[in-house]
């Protein structure tokens, strides 16, 4: 029986904020089904240790706080000393869903509340991307470049009547993807954005009332919530060499709510 080569065989992938939810599903998909060596990251290394015990394959736990430059530098030294390189970075770490902030009108959001979210969702992605790109550039002569995937959301494209701090931060991630794609394409470093709709995680679906969940499920043409595993499969495809002549793209995963021509 001929086995199909795994999409991410021999690749080293870092997934931030990956002890649960979408990040955990991406780590699991990369390691178990696609042959990658995956670094599961969390500010709490004990949580990362618990997460990797639930994943089969080559997985390692590491502490990483994307809001802290010293933590980013320590993380990079640790990973490169053990694994020599990073081929794939998934910027999934995000500020937890906060109902109080989410339902505030734009003019009511305080500077401190906005900064809390931007510090993680946008600045955090920028910090770790800069560090990883430096290492990717050092390996570009003898490796196959690298891939950076930024996790965004459909409100960053189409707008939303609620959650302005999150929307603003996630729109910045789309711009980050384009900057990386344009500036480093000649070094074979690719970048993508996954713009997510309603994905059934504990942080989102689990925090809503039954009415709100049903209302959200009715939004897309598919009339349901997405699954973290469905996001993970797209991420694996995009991170693979099958996307070798595409970069800078925003890929919408929302079951058919935002349709762009």
C-alpha positions as CSV (number, residue, x, y, z in Angstrom):
1,X,0.0,0.0,0.0
2,X,1.4,3.3,-1.1
3,X,1.3,6.0,1.6
4,X,0.7,9.6,0.7
5,X,3.5,11.9,1.8
6,X,2.6,14.0,4.7
7,X,2.1,17.7,3.9
8,X,4.4,19.0,6.6
9,X,6.9,16.2,7.0
10,X,10.3,17.5,8.4
11,X,8.8,21.0,9.1
12,X,9.2,22.7,12.5
13,X,6.0,24.6,13.4
14,X,5.4,27.1,16.3
15,X,1.7,27.7,17.2
16,X,1.1,30.4,19.7
17,X,-1.7,30.2,22.2
18,X,-2.1,26.5,21.4
19,X,-3.2,24.8,24.7
20,X,-6.9,24.8,23.7
21,X,-9.4,25.8,21.1
22,X,-8.3,26.6,17.6
23,X,-4.5,26.7,18.4
24,X,-4.7,23.2,20.0
25,X,-6.6,21.8,16.9
26,X,-4.0,23.3,14.6
27,X,-1.1,21.8,16.6
28,X,-2.9,18.4,16.6
29,X,-3.6,18.5,12.9
30,X,0.0,19.5,12.1
31,X,1.6,16.8,14.3
32,X,-0.8,13.9,14.0
33,X,-1.9,14.1,10.4
34,X,0.8,16.0,8.6
35,X,4.1,15.0,10.2
36,X,5.3,18.3,11.6
37,X,7.3,18.9,14.7
38,X,5.1,21.2,16.7
39,X,6.0,23.6,19.5
40,X,2.9,24.1,21.6
41,X,3.1,27.5,23.3
42,X,1.5,29.1,26.3
43,X,2.4,31.7,28.9
44,X,1.9,28.8,31.4
45,X,4.3,26.0,30.5
46,X,2.4,23.6,32.7
47,X,-0.7,24.1,30.5
48,X,1.5,23.5,27.5
49,X,2.8,20.3,29.1
50,X,-0.8,19.1,29.6
51,X,-1.7,19.9,26.1
52,X,1.1,17.9,24.4
53,X,0.0,14.8,26.3
54,X,-3.2,14.9,24.3
55,X,-1.4,15.0,20.9
56,X,0.3,12.1,19.2
57,X,3.5,12.8,17.2
58,X,6.5,15.1,17.6
59,X,5.2,17.8,20.0
60,X,7.1,19.9,22.5
61,X,5.9,22.4,25.1
62,X,7.3,25.9,25.6
63,X,6.6,29.0,27.6
64,X,6.0,32.1,25.5
65,X,4.4,35.4,26.4
66,X,4.1,37.4,23.1
67,X,3.5,40.6,25.1
68,X,7.0,40.4,26.6
69,X,10.1,40.9,24.4
70,X,12.4,39.1,26.9
71,X,10.1,36.1,26.8
72,X,10.1,36.1,23.0
73,X,14.0,36.2,22.9
74,X,14.3,33.4,25.5
75,X,11.8,31.3,23.6
76,X,13.7,31.8,20.3
77,X,17.0,30.8,21.9
78,X,15.4,27.7,23.4
79,X,13.7,26.5,20.2
80,X,16.6,27.2,17.9
81,X,19.1,25.5,20.2
82,X,17.0,22.3,20.1
83,X,15.4,22.3,16.7
84,X,17.8,24.6,14.7
85,X,15.1,26.4,12.8
86,X,11.4,27.4,12.5
87,X,9.7,26.7,9.2
88,X,6.1,27.6,10.2
89,X,4.7,30.2,12.6
90,X,1.0,30.4,13.4
91,X,0.1,33.6,15.2
92,X,-3.0,32.3,17.1
93,X,-2.5,33.9,20.6
94,X,-5.3,36.3,21.3
95,X,-6.8,38.3,24.2
96,X,-9.6,36.2,25.8
97,X,-13.2,37.0,24.8
98,X,-14.4,39.6,27.3
99,X,-18.2,40.2,27.2
100,X,-17.9,43.5,29.0
101,X,-15.5,44.9,26.4
102,X,-17.2,43.2,23.4
103,X,-20.6,44.7,24.0
104,X,-19.4,48.2,24.6
105,X,-20.0,50.8,21.9
106,X,-16.9,52.1,20.1
107,X,-16.9,55.5,21.9
108,X,-17.3,53.8,25.3
109,X,-14.2,51.6,25.0
110,X,-11.4,52.9,27.2
111,X,-7.8,53.3,26.0
112,X,-6.7,50.6,28.5
113,X,-9.3,48.1,27.2
114,X,-8.3,48.7,23.6
115,X,-4.6,48.4,24.5
116,X,-5.1,45.1,26.3
117,X,-6.4,43.5,23.1
118,X,-4.0,45.2,20.7
119,X,-1.0,44.2,22.9
120,X,-1.8,40.5,22.4
121,X,-3.6,40.2,19.1
122,X,-1.5,42.6,17.1
123,X,1.7,43.6,18.9
124,X,2.2,40.1,20.0
125,X,2.0,38.8,16.5
126,X,4.4,41.5,15.3
127,X,6.9,40.7,18.1
128,X,7.1,37.0,17.4
129,X,7.0,37.4,13.6
130,X,10.0,39.7,13.7
131,X,12.0,37.2,15.7
132,X,11.0,34.2,13.6
133,X,11.7,36.1,10.3
134,X,15.2,36.8,11.5
135,X,15.8,33.0,11.9
136,X,14.1,32.2,8.6
137,X,16.4,34.6,6.8
138,X,19.4,33.0,8.2
139,X,18.3,29.6,6.9
140,X,17.0,30.8,3.5
141,X,20.1,29.7,1.6
142,X,19.9,26.1,2.6
143,X,16.2,25.7,3.6
144,X,12.9,26.3,1.8
145,X,12.0,29.7,3.2
146,X,9.2,29.8,5.7
147,X,5.5,30.4,6.3
148,X,3.7,32.7,8.7
149,X,-0.1,32.4,9.3
150,X,-1.9,35.1,11.1
151,X,-5.3,34.4,12.6
152,X,-7.9,37.1,12.0
153,X,-11.7,37.3,11.8
154,X,-14.3,38.2,9.3
155,X,-15.3,41.4,11.2
156,X,-11.9,42.7,10.2
157,X,-13.0,42.5,6.6
158,X,-16.7,43.3,6.7
159,X,-17.1,45.2,10.0
160,X,-19.3,44.3,12.9
161,X,-21.7,46.2,15.2
162,X,-19.9,44.9,18.3
163,X,-16.4,44.1,19.4
164,X,-14.6,47.1,17.9
165,X,-11.3,46.6,19.9
166,X,-11.0,43.0,18.5
167,X,-12.0,44.0,15.0
168,X,-9.4,46.8,15.0
169,X,-6.6,44.5,16.2
170,X,-7.5,41.7,13.8
171,X,-7.6,44.2,10.9
172,X,-4.0,45.0,11.8
173,X,-3.1,41.3,11.4
174,X,-4.3,41.4,7.8
175,X,-2.0,44.3,7.1
176,X,0.8,42.5,8.9
177,X,0.4,39.5,6.5
178,X,0.6,41.8,3.5
179,X,3.7,43.5,4.8
180,X,5.5,40.2,5.3
181,X,4.4,38.8,2.0
182,X,5.6,41.8,0.0
183,X,8.9,42.4,1.8
184,X,10.1,38.8,2.2
185,X,8.6,37.0,-0.9
186,X,12.0,37.2,-2.6
187,X,13.4,35.2,0.4
188,X,10.7,32.5,-0.1
189,X,8.9,33.5,3.1
190,X,5.2,33.3,2.6
191,X,2.4,34.8,4.7
192,X,-1.3,34.3,5.0
193,X,-4.3,35.4,7.0
194,X,-7.1,33.1,8.1
195,X,-10.2,35.2,8.6
196,X,-12.5,33.2,10.8
197,X,-16.2,33.4,11.3
198,X,-18.1,31.7,14.1
199,X,-16.0,28.8,15.2
200,X,-17.3,26.6,18.0
201,X,-14.8,27.0,20.8
202,X,-15.4,27.2,24.5
203,X,-14.2,30.9,24.5
204,X,-16.8,31.9,21.9
205,X,-19.7,29.5,21.5
206,X,-19.4,28.4,25.2
207,X,-19.7,31.9,26.5
208,X,-23.0,32.7,24.7
209,X,-26.6,32.2,25.5
210,X,-28.6,29.6,23.6
211,X,-30.3,32.4,21.7
212,X,-27.1,34.0,20.6
213,X,-25.6,30.7,19.5
214,X,-28.6,30.0,17.4
215,X,-28.5,33.5,15.9
216,X,-24.8,33.1,15.0
217,X,-25.4,29.7,13.5
218,X,-28.0,31.2,11.1
219,X,-25.6,33.8,9.7
220,X,-23.6,31.7,7.2
221,X,-25.1,30.0,4.1
222,X,-24.1,26.7,5.6
223,X,-26.3,27.5,8.7
224,X,-24.0,26.1,11.3
225,X,-20.9,26.9,13.4
226,X,-17.5,25.9,12.1
227,X,-15.3,23.4,13.9
228,X,-11.7,24.1,15.1
229,X,-10.7,21.0,13.2
230,X,-11.9,22.6,10.0
231,X,-9.8,25.6,10.5
232,X,-6.8,23.4,11.3
233,X,-7.1,21.5,8.0
234,X,-7.0,24.7,6.0
235,X,-4.0,25.9,8.0
236,X,-2.1,22.7,7.2
237,X,-2.9,23.1,3.5
238,X,-1.8,26.7,3.5
239,X,1.4,26.0,5.4
240,X,2.4,23.2,2.9
241,X,4.3,23.5,-0.3
242,X,1.0,23.1,-2.2
243,X,0.6,26.8,-1.7
244,X,4.1,27.6,-3.0
245,X,3.1,30.3,-5.5
246,X,0.5,32.1,-3.3
247,X,1.2,34.6,-0.6
248,X,-0.4,37.6,1.1
249,X,-3.8,36.0,0.8
250,X,-6.7,36.4,3.3
251,X,-8.6,33.1,3.3
252,X,-12.1,33.3,4.8
253,X,-13.3,30.4,6.8
254,X,-16.9,31.3,7.8
255,X,-19.3,28.9,6.1
256,X,-20.4,31.4,3.6
257,X,-21.2,34.6,5.4
258,X,-18.7,37.0,3.8
259,X,-18.5,36.4,0.1
260,X,-15.8,38.3,-1.9
261,X,-15.4,38.3,-5.6
